[in-house]
Amino acid sequence: MSLDSRGGSDDVELATVVGRYALGELTLGEAAERADVSKIRMQEILNEAGVELRLGPETREDARSEIDVARRANE
């Protein structure tokens, strides 16, 4: 199943990001950054894959990570 229209090894990389998000290893921002898509697009990809969204940081570390991702996105 293709989660995006990229194809090939990009599908494998995207599936890995989706899987790591589903396992709680990545935040939404981290997943979007690694997939090189916007957070909105990442939400769509996760919905298409049937993955429940975890919105908002669960820990201080997650919050700091989200802040770091936002800062890098604005550079």
C-alpha positions as CSV (number, residue, x, y, z in Angstrom):
1,M,0.0,0.0,0.0
2,S,1.4,3.3,-1.0
3,L,0.9,6.0,1.6
4,D,2.1,8.8,-0.7
5,S,2.7,9.2,-4.5
6,R,6.5,9.2,-4.3
7,G,7.2,5.6,-5.0
8,G,10.1,3.2,-4.5
9,S,12.5,3.6,-1.6
10,D,10.7,6.8,-0.5
11,D,7.6,4.6,0.2
12,V,9.7,2.4,2.5
13,E,11.2,5.4,4.2
14,L,7.7,6.9,4.7
15,A,6.3,3.6,6.0
16,T,9.2,3.6,8.5
17,V,8.3,7.1,9.7
18,V,4.7,6.1,10.0
19,G,5.6,3.0,12.0
20,R,7.9,4.9,14.3
21,Y,5.2,7.5,14.9
22,A,2.7,4.7,15.6
23,L,5.1,3.2,18.1
24,G,5.5,6.5,19.9
25,E,9.1,6.9,18.9
26,L,8.5,10.1,16.9
27,T,6.3,13.1,17.5
28,L,4.1,14.5,14.7
29,G,6.7,17.3,14.1
30,E,9.6,14.9,14.0
31,A,7.7,12.5,11.7
32,A,6.8,15.4,9.3
33,E,10.4,16.6,9.3
34,R,11.8,13.2,8.5
35,A,9.2,12.6,5.8
36,D,9.9,16.1,4.4
37,V,6.3,17.1,4.5
38,S,4.2,19.6,6.4
39,K,2.6,18.7,9.7
40,I,-0.8,18.9,8.0
41,R,0.3,16.5,5.3
42,M,1.8,14.2,7.9
43,Q,-1.6,14.1,9.7
44,E,-3.3,13.2,6.4
45,I,-0.7,10.4,5.7
46,L,-1.2,9.0,9.2
47,N,-5.0,9.1,8.8
48,E,-4.7,7.3,5.5
49,A,-2.6,4.7,7.2
50,G,-5.1,4.3,9.9
51,V,-2.8,5.5,12.6
52,E,-4.4,7.4,15.6
53,L,-3.0,10.9,16.0
54,R,-1.3,11.8,19.2
55,L,-1.7,15.6,19.4
56,G,0.2,17.6,21.9
57,P,3.4,16.6,23.7
58,E,3.1,13.9,26.4
59,T,6.3,14.8,28.2
60,R,8.6,17.9,28.7
61,E,11.1,16.2,26.4
62,D,8.5,15.8,23.7
63,A,7.6,19.5,24.1
64,R,11.2,20.5,23.8
65,S,11.6,18.4,20.7
66,E,8.5,20.0,19.1
67,I,10.0,23.4,19.9
68,D,13.3,22.4,18.3
69,V,11.5,21.2,15.1
70,A,9.5,24.4,14.9
71,R,12.6,26.5,15.2
72,R,14.4,24.6,12.5
73,A,11.4,24.9,10.2
74,N,11.5,28.7,10.6
75,E,15.2,29.0,9.8
